[in-house]
């Protein structure tokens, strides 16, 4: 029996696992990664602090000390030299004695804009010179107009190409005291209108007279009204030559205020019509000084009111003024020029 009891005794097997390094698992890797990340962040912080100006540092410090105040007010006391955000600064790339990257880009854009404007001006001058050559060729190729060559003056001005048609001693554009265009001048104006119809620029028409007053001495109609009527009559002849009406931007009656020959204000050449093919700069000056269009409900009232004029300007037309001034009827003989 005793031998059987020994045989039935259970056998216990002990398994011992050797831990070694495996006992710590992978936790050390996470800790090491956190340490490396923290060191990288530290060195980045040191690099940023080393490359940041004193103004930026003060702005950042002020922001964290009182963020609400800086966010709401900003400006002085918030890193005045260079701000980080609206409330604390403008640009971290700025440093003492250096130029902001934004300033460099702005200067580059300004230089490019100036170059573009210069190229546009050169192209526009070239186009106006081409128009001048076309008009000269038209006049030279027509025997009737060629006889008027001495009365035509073309030159470049600040506002663009100026075409002046002046009275001759024995060949006036208009009869004395009249705004009716002479037949030979009518042909000339229509030829000019045919050339200008292909030009996109706007035009200014100016009428000029000499200093001789009207013999009738009328207080309601004089050289101011006459010069405006003559400019308007020239506009109609240009349109008869094919030029569109919306190309006329302004019509001025200047009387004897700008004589061609200041030493002889009564000279025949002071009686003239000036057609100015406006350049872009001149057009911009006009459009930027035009008043804003009134609301729809005020349009009818604005149309009924008289249009104020500048001193020395009797009739002026623009895209905002579509009504024409009617031809005046003089009750007595007019001998003004």
QUIURBEL-V772686 format. One line per field, one symbol per residue. phi: phi as a letter, one per 40 degrees, with the letter a starting at -180 (. if undefined). psi: psi as a letter, one per 20 degrees, with the letter a starting at -180 (. if undefined). A space follows every 50 residues. Layout:
BEGIN
phi=???
psi=???
END
This chain:
BEGIN
phi=.ccccccccccbbcbbcccfccccgbcccccccccccccccccccccccc bbcccccccccccccaccccccbfgcgbgdcaccbdcbibacccacgbbc cccccccccccccccccccccccccccccccdcccccccccbdcccccdc cbbbacbcchcbbbbbcccbaccbcdgbbcccdcccccccccccccccbc ccbbbbbbbcccccccgccbaaccccccccccccdcccccchccccccca bbbbfbcbccbccbcccccccabbbbccccccccccccbcccccddcccc ccccccccbccgbcbbbadcbbccccccbccbcbbcb
psi=hhhhhhhipqpppppopofchihibjhhggggghgggggghghgghgghh jprhggghggghghgmhggghhgbcpjklhgpqgagiirgpiiqqpjrpq hhhghghghgghgggghggggghgghghhggghgghhgghiohghhijhi jppprpahibppopoqqrgjmqhqrpjqjppqghhggghhgghhgihjpi qrqppppqrajprphhkpiiobhghghghhhhhhghhghhiipqhihohq ppoickhmqhnhhmijqhihorppoooqrhggghhghiiqqqprrhiigh ghhiqqpqqrpjogppqriioiqqpqpqopirppjq.
END
